[in-house]
Every structure is written in C-alpha cells, then in structure tokens.
Amino acid sequence: MTHKTPDPLLDQLDKMMEIATRLETARDADPVLANAEIEDLIRHVPGKRAIARGYLGGRAAVFRISLADHDNGLAATWQEMQRLWPYMSEGNYRICEPLHHSPAQGILVIAEAPGTPLLQYIWQTKGPERGKYMRPAAEWMRAATAMSEGWRVASPAGWLARAERSSKRQPFAQLLTLEIEIIKELQLLARRIEGTQWRTAICHGDLHPNNLIADGDRLTGIDFGGSSRLPIYKDMARFLMHMGRRGLIPSGDRWMGVDRQGAQAFRDTFDLSDEEFTVFLPFMLGVEALIRVEIPELPTSRIKRAERMYKALLQDLRGLDDRG
C-alpha cells in the first residue's frame, strides 16, 4: 500500500478555502464585514483559530477567526484592546487599532501595524544598534500597565508548581538535569517571597519581542489574547527569556541567563526595588525558563543555546547573596 506525500500547496489552498467560506458567511450576516477581504494566511491551528492578513474598508487589517464552537477568547481580547486604546492610540507606544468585533461570527479585526517584529529586527541588526529597543520595550510595557498597577500579597506557589509540572515534560536529558537544580533555587526564592507584597497589573500576558512591532521610534503591541492581572515580573521575564533561550543577548552581557541591558531597562523604567530586582524577577525568569518546554524536533543548535542559558541562569541564581 502506498501513501501519498502531503502537498503543502494543496494544504494551504484548503486552509484558505476554509477561511474564505467563513468570511463569505460572515459578510452576509454582519454589514461591517461586507467589504472585508482576505489576502494571505498568517497562521492556522486546525479546529481552533486562524489569523489572516487582508483589508477592511480599504484599510490593511489582520483578521483573527475562531474555528471552534466558542470564541477562543476574542471577546476578552476585544475588551482589553478597548480598555487600552484611549491610553495607547498616539505617540511612540501604541497598540494596534481595534477595528471590529463580530461575536456571532467569531471574528476580530485589527489594523495592521506597520514595521518589523522586534525579534526579527534584533536578529537582523549588528553592533550597538541591536540593543536600541531594550529601553523602549520596557517603556511600552510601563505605558500599558501604568493605569492598573497595584500591590498584592505574593503567591509564588502556583507559579512554582507550574514550573515543576512543565519540567517533567522536558525531553532532553542535559536540560532536565539543569532544570532540577534550577527548581531547587526557585524553591528557596519562593519561601522568601511567600506572604510578602509584589506588584501586579493587567499585563499583556505574552510579551515576547515579536509581539512588539518596531517602526522607527514607534513600538506597537499586538496579540492581547493572554492579557490578565499578573505579577509585572512575569511579562518582563517572558520578554527577556524569549531572547535568552535563543542565545540572543544584544548587549553581549548575560544576567540570569538573559540580556543584562534589557533587565536593567526594566529595572529603571519600573523603578524596581532591590527585592523586586534580585528576588521577584529572578524567580519569574526561572519560572519562564521552565514552562517553555523544548520539543524533540528542535535542532541541536537550539538545544545547545538553551543549555548555555540554563547554566548561566543557574550560576546567577546560586550567586544571590541572601538565601533567606
């Protein structure tokens, strides 16, 4: 019995046909979508969601389309963007403009942000210019959280448990060995944190560098599907560790496995106290490192970069002065 090799082009055409059919139905039901057009598919998760690029009323737009029976968080995303838009519609630190939400059709439309995803910019840039957006990225986050910041009783146990569960799925023995030691350090930090006060805000929830679009002096945030009230250090850790585990250190100087200049930018922008910078942020960096489990299909070079990051993180965690 012979098996046909899947044709990537036919697969892409099938996905585009599915989206085109959904949009045609939506046009008939929602007048605002009557002049919507789809040009190309950005991402497709079967049975869950699709993201496509196109136009709405002649404006370049990105369409988020739920392929499930529920809205896949589109209503919450729309609500969060509506909350932020009055504060971040002008100036250098913005969010992409929310254009339309069609709950019945499971479609959310936002304006396409001009520019280059920040991670892509950093990879393509050499020399001192590589780090030019570290402080602006921190300032973008502060602009997004300033109106909702507040102090709450710290509860690190849930974060630690999540990291421990994720570590059990680590498929690479050399990384798992390091993760076991990192967890020991996180347990020590968690005991110091428990019952204290840490700063929280309604955060982006997935603030990796490709969710910031760079265009000259302007940074535009996209993809607010994970927004919720979190310790502010979680989004900082997400941003820094996304680069760190890929071996991307713009300043060439590591701290806790990530870019020292980037970490310092968050410290200065948020005026982090010594406790926030030397206890809360390292704890969240460790958590973030462990919850992003490598998949077996990753190339060896990527695993080696992750291993270097883990070793640097572990060394600095062990070097923290006060173990409490």
URUR-V860302 format. One record per backbone hydrogen bond with DSSP energy under -0.5 kcal/mol. CO is the residue of the C=O (numbers start at 1). NH is the residue of the N-H. E is the energy in kcal/mol with one decimal. If there is no record, write none. Layout:
co->{CO/CO}
nh->{NH/NH}
e->{E/E}
//
This chain:
co->{6/7/8/9/10/11/12/13/14/15/16/17/18/19/20/21/22/23/24/25/26/30/31/33/35/37/40/43/44/45/45/48/48/49/50/51/51/52/53/53/54/55/56/59/60/61/62/63/63/64/65/71/73/74/75/76/77/78/79/80/81/82/84/84/88/92/92/94/97/100/101/102/102/102/103/106/107/108/109/109/110/116/117/118/119/120/121/122/126/127/128/129/131/133/134/135/136/137/138/139/140/141/142/145/145/146/150/152/154/156/157/158/159/160/161/162/163/164/166/167/171/172/172/173/174/175/176/177/178/179/180/181/182/183/184/185/186/187/188/189/190/193/196/198/199/200/201/201/203/206/208/209/209/211/212/212/213/214/215/218/219/220/221/224/228/228/230/231/231/232/233/234/235/236/237/238/239/240/241/243/243/244/247/248/249/253/255/258/259/260/261/262/263/264/265/266/267/268/273/274/275/275/276/279/280/281/282/283/284/285/286/287/288/291/294/295/299/299/300/301/302/303/304/305/306/307/308/309/310/311/312/313/314/315/317/321}
nh->{8/11/12/13/14/15/16/17/18/19/20/21/22/23/24/25/26/27/28/29/30/33/34/36/57/55/53/51/46/48/49/67/68/45/65/42/43/63/39/40/61/37/59/56/112/54/110/52/65/108/50/74/77/78/79/80/81/82/83/84/85/86/87/88/95/94/219/221/111/109/103/105/106/107/106/66/102/64/99/100/62/214/121/122/123/124/125/125/129/130/131/132/134/137/138/139/140/141/142/143/144/145/146/148/149/149/200/198/195/160/161/162/163/164/165/166/167/168/169/170/173/175/176/177/178/179/180/181/182/183/184/185/186/187/188/189/190/191/192/193/194/196/154/152/232/150/203/230/228/208/211/118/212/222/118/214/220/116/218/215/94/213/96/227/203/230/201/234/235/236/237/238/239/240/241/242/243/244/245/246/248/247/249/250/252/260/258/255/263/264/265/266/267/268/269/270/272/271/277/278/279/280/281/283/284/285/286/287/288/289/290/291/292/293/171/298/302/303/304/305/306/307/308/309/310/311/312/313/314/315/316/317/318/319/320/323}
e->{-0.7/-2.5/-2.3/-2.3/-2.6/-2.0/-2.4/-2.3/-2.0/-2.2/-2.8/-2.4/-2.0/-2.6/-2.2/-1.9/-2.1/-2.6/-1.4/-1.2/-2.6/-1.4/-1.6/-1.9/-0.6/-2.5/-3.1/-2.8/-0.6/-2.7/-1.4/-2.6/-0.9/-3.2/-3.1/-2.8/-2.0/-3.2/-3.2/-1.8/-2.7/-2.8/-1.6/-2.2/-2.0/-2.7/-2.3/-2.4/-0.6/-2.5/-2.3/-1.6/-2.3/-2.7/-2.4/-2.3/-2.3/-2.3/-1.8/-2.1/-2.4/-0.7/-1.6/-1.8/-2.1/-0.6/-3.3/-2.6/-2.9/-3.3/-0.6/-0.6/-1.1/-1.7/-0.6/-2.9/-3.2/-3.2/-2.4/-2.0/-2.9/-3.1/-2.2/-2.5/-2.4/-1.8/-1.0/-0.7/-0.6/-1.9/-1.4/-1.6/-1.7/-2.4/-1.8/-2.7/-2.6/-2.1/-2.2/-2.2/-1.7/-1.6/-2.1/-2.2/-0.9/-0.6/-3.6/-2.6/-1.6/-2.6/-2.6/-1.9/-2.1/-2.4/-2.4/-2.2/-2.2/-1.0/-1.9/-1.7/-0.6/-0.7/-2.6/-2.4/-0.9/-2.5/-2.3/-1.1/-2.3/-2.7/-1.2/-1.4/-2.3/-2.4/-1.5/-2.1/-2.9/-1.7/-1.2/-2.0/-2.6/-2.6/-3.3/-2.4/-2.2/-2.2/-1.0/-2.7/-1.2/-2.3/-2.5/-1.1/-1.4/-2.2/-2.7/-0.6/-1.9/-2.8/-1.9/-2.6/-2.6/-2.8/-2.1/-1.5/-2.8/-0.6/-2.0/-2.0/-0.6/-1.4/-2.6/-2.3/-2.3/-2.5/-2.9/-1.7/-0.9/-2.4/-2.6/-1.0/-2.6/-1.6/-0.9/-0.5/-1.5/-3.2/-2.0/-2.6/-2.3/-2.6/-1.9/-1.7/-2.2/-2.7/-2.4/-2.2/-2.1/-0.6/-2.4/-2.7/-1.6/-1.7/-2.6/-2.0/-2.2/-2.5/-2.2/-2.2/-3.0/-2.2/-1.7/-2.2/-0.8/-1.1/-0.6/-2.0/-0.7/-1.5/-2.4/-1.9/-2.2/-2.3/-2.1/-2.1/-2.6/-2.3/-2.1/-2.7/-3.0/-2.2/-2.0/-2.5/-2.4/-0.9/-1.1/-0.7}
//
